[in-house]
Amino acid sequence: MISYYSFPHSYVWRWLLRWQLQVSGSTKDPLGGPFFVLPLHLMQTTYPILILKPGSEEHMQNRHHAIYRTSVQTMPLCDNGSIVEVHSHTGEFLCFATINNRSYLCGRAFSFEQGDPMETLRRLIKRAIALRDHLPSLQGTDAIRLINAEGDSIPGLIVDQYGDYLIAQLTTVGMDRLKVFLFDLLMELRAPKGIYEKSTGSARKKEALGDREGWVRGKGTETITVTERGLKFLISPSGSQKTGLFLDQREMRSVVRQHAAGLTVLDVCSYVGGFGLAALSGGAIAADSVDYDPEAIETGNRHAALNGFSPDQSTMYCEDAFDFLRRRPFPRPYDFIILDPPAFAKRDTELDLAKHAYTDLNRMAMEILPPGGLLLTCSCSYQIDTGLFQTIVFHAARQAKRSVRILQRHHHAEDHPVNIYHPETDYLKSMLLWIE
């Protein structure tokens, strides 16, 4: 008989109680719910067992991080956010994951090796940070993505470093439950002046989590000044989208800088004006920016002044992107247009509307540009892959009756690694186009 004292967790007591009732011949489950019985060898573990249905194990054998409710045969009795050991229906160990019974995506795998999963998590975080310290492309910037969720095999955890501070997003109930451990480890490994938690947004709503933000470690500050390849940006932890700056577009901002000399630039869906600043630093005559968010427009004006550009060189328009592109006449003629809209499709049901929106946006930009104009067009919708995005641009070109050639494709920011086992991390597409 297995000793109760060898199992420190209450959920093991529950399984043992059910097992004893089964042995004694009882058919009534005093704990309520379905009466699942696990083989004895599956009960000899520190963590509860989640069992997948037959045929569902390949997903985990391929090291994908998502476990869907329809793949689960037996869900253990434990609190949401708990770590569980995932097995095939034959008892084969597959991974450790955190679970959320309230979500269709009910499990997030983070360790595919046997052993202490918390030690694996610690090692994954250390490995992610060490990678950034060895990337030459990050020299000249102190605004860095330190941990990129599934891209670093850590679902639900995003950490950006801005100067001497860290901003963290916890997007799953599993990471939310581990927040004290995570914040303490980040303080140990990076020794920032402070950590700001910005756990907000739609991802947490899908996990049935509320928003939470504020300083959780160290001393806070209202504004952090960072530098990206000679340009200065102001990061306001409490008043920004995401964590403050779209770091995944760093390399494409450099592409804009390289091509902007002598041109008049329009940055559509500009947020805080990053592309416009890059264009001006590359010798653009002027760079106007359009965004619907008045706070982003205000910050964009501050960025222009901070970097020594005059209002004549940089005009910010608080306006809907589609409405602005329908303007006639325009504030001035543009030779180079950047389109970097938010994700038009966040789920498959939105795909048709998204394709129409992307087509219209690109068509209007092509109609505006003179022969020899440049268009940098981007999409951050995972549902629209590279091939589909090129097809959308093809239809936009046909409708605009313009000849279009692709000069460059997206330059990937190295601190946003794509996990080969989790293709959803490859979401951002860009094309630099020559319009005739």
ABEGO torsion letter per residue (X at the ends): XBBAAABABAAAAAAAAAAAAAAAGBABBAAEEBBBBBBAAAABBABBBBBBBBGAAAAAAAGBABBBAAABABBBBBBBGBBBBBBBAAGBBABBBBBBAABABABBBABABBEBAAAAAAAAAAAAAAAAAABAAABGBABBBABAEAAAGBBGBBBBBBEABBBBBBABAAAAAAAAAAAAAAAAAAGBABBBBBBBEAAAAAAGBBBBBEBABEBBBABBBBBBGGBBBBBBAAABBEAGBBAAAAAAAAAAAAAABGBBBBBBGAEAGAAAAAAAAAGBABBBBBBABAAAAAAAAAAAAAAGBBAAABBBBBBBAAAAAABOBBABBBABBBBBBBBABABAAAAAAAAAAAAAAAAAAAAABBBGBBBBBBBABAABBAAAAAAAAAAAAAAAGBBBBBABBBBBBAABBBBAABAAABABBBBBBBBX
